[in-house]
């Protein structure tokens, strides 16, 4: 049985790490994400009070929905990590279809 290492890091360092230790748990202190090696273990949604409270792009976790309490909207970090994509718009009739399309794209088998 292998020993498990615990590594405290930042999301930016984790995103740019050249090698991962599969016997290590990496905790990103700024984003709250938890990885085993390169595999993201904590996923889902994060709740912030307002749009201005969304994390900086280099800190935000990929594939995580950030829900803003004030507007009741949800955002994902775009693929180039330089902007937010609104995927839950509390004022839009298209939100359900957009979310379904996103989930279909993410779960599409290669």
C-alpha positions in Angstrom: 0.0 0.0 0.0 1.4 3.4 -1.0 1.6 6.4 1.3 -0.5 9.3 0.3 1.0 12.8 0.2 -0.9 15.9 0.9 0.1 19.0 -1.2 -1.2 22.5 -0.5 -1.0 24.5 -3.8 -2.8 27.1 -5.8 -5.1 26.5 -8.8 -2.7 28.2 -11.1 0.2 25.9 -10.0 -2.1 22.9 -10.3 -3.2 23.9 -13.8 0.4 24.3 -15.0 2.0 21.4 -13.2 4.2 19.3 -15.6 4.0 16.1 -13.5 1.5 14.7 -11.1 1.9 12.2 -8.4 -1.1 9.8 -8.3 -0.3 9.1 -4.7 -0.8 12.7 -3.8 -3.8 14.8 -2.9 -3.5 18.3 -4.2 -5.6 20.9 -2.3 -5.9 24.3 -4.1 -6.1 26.8 -1.3 -7.5 29.6 -3.5 -10.2 27.7 -5.4 -11.0 24.9 -3.0 -10.5 22.2 -5.6 -9.2 18.8 -4.6 -7.2 16.5 -7.0 -5.7 13.0 -6.8 -2.8 13.5 -9.2 -4.3 15.2 -12.2 -7.9 13.9 -11.5 -10.3 16.5 -10.1 -12.1 14.9 -7.1 -14.3 17.8 -6.0 -16.6 19.1 -8.7 -20.0 20.6 -9.0 -20.9 24.1 -8.1 -19.5 26.8 -6.0 -21.7 29.6 -4.6 -20.5 33.2 -4.5 -22.5 36.2 -3.3 -22.2 38.3 -6.5 -20.6 38.5 -10.0 -17.8 40.7 -8.5 -17.0 37.8 -6.1 -16.2 35.4 -8.9 -12.6 34.2 -8.7 -9.9 35.5 -10.9 -9.4 33.5 -14.1 -6.1 32.0 -13.1 -7.7 30.7 -9.8 -11.1 29.5 -11.1 -11.5 25.8 -11.5 -12.2 24.3 -14.9 -15.6 22.6 -15.3 -17.1 24.1 -12.1 -20.3 26.1 -12.2 -20.0 29.3 -10.1 -23.5 30.4 -9.0 -24.1 34.0 -8.0 -26.6 34.5 -5.3 -27.5 38.1 -6.2 -28.4 37.5 -9.8 -29.2 33.7 -9.5 -27.0 33.1 -12.6 -24.4 30.4 -13.2 -21.0 30.8 -14.9 -18.3 28.5 -16.3 -14.7 29.5 -17.0 -14.2 29.5 -20.8 -11.7 27.2 -22.4 -9.1 30.0 -22.9 -9.4 30.8 -19.2 -10.0 34.5 -19.8 -13.7 35.0 -19.4 -17.0 33.7 -18.0 -19.6 31.8 -20.0 -23.1 32.3 -18.6 -24.8 28.8 -18.6 -27.6 29.5 -16.1 -29.4 32.7 -16.8 -32.4 33.1 -14.5 -34.0 35.4 -17.1 -33.5 33.2 -20.1 -35.9 30.6 -21.6 -32.8 29.1 -23.4 -31.0 28.2 -20.2 -32.2 24.6 -20.0 -31.2 23.9 -23.6 -27.8 25.6 -23.2 -27.1 23.6 -20.0 -28.1 20.3 -21.7 -25.9 21.1 -24.7 -23.0 21.8 -22.4 -23.5 18.6 -20.5 -23.8 16.6 -23.7 -20.5 18.2 -25.0 -18.7 17.4 -21.7 -19.9 13.8 -21.6 -19.4 13.1 -25.3 -17.2 10.0 -25.8 -14.1 10.5 -27.8 
